[in-house]
Amino acid sequence: MNSLFESIKQGLTEAIEYERGNLPNTKISKVTYTPVRSFSAEEIKEIRTQLGMTQRIFAGAMGVSIKTIEAWEAGTNHPSGTACRMLELLEQDGMLFEKYSIVARCPA
């Protein structure tokens, strides 16, 4: 526990020194991100159907209940920011679940 405290203390001390201009050779990285977009019920259903998944399979892959998927697709509930980010990724890469072994397609 003491080393955690010391690490946090050191980080805060360095941040203060940087702000005061006492660490001129410090490397800084600026990070930008795109805002999380929202999805309509129709868009969610379209993503699911393009993936060739039932609501039950899609719910399992997304880590939510089937009732949640039903509510999203009915428009009575809306996905959280994290779920929307996952929907964005799925929209860009329909093989994402397979790539990360979340879903395995078995030959019929």
C-alpha positions, 0 to 999 in steps of 0.5 A: 500500500505504501508504494501505491501512495508513493507512486501517486504522490510522485505523479502529483508532485511531477504534475505540479512541477510541470505546471510551474514550468520546472520540467521543460523536457517533459514529453506531452501527448495530446489526445483527441477522441470522437464523441460517442454517437447515439443509435436509433432503434432501426440502426441497432437492428440493422447492425444486428441483422448485418451480423447475421445474429438473432437478438439472443445471440447479439445480446450474449455477444454484447453482454446484455440481456435479450430484454435490453436488445428488445428494448433498444430495437423497440426504441423504449430504451437506449444503449449506454455510451459504452454500448454505443461505442461497441456498436460503432466498432461493430459498424466499422468491423463486422468481424470484431466479435469473431476476431476477439473470440467473443463469437465463434461461428460453427459450420452447419 
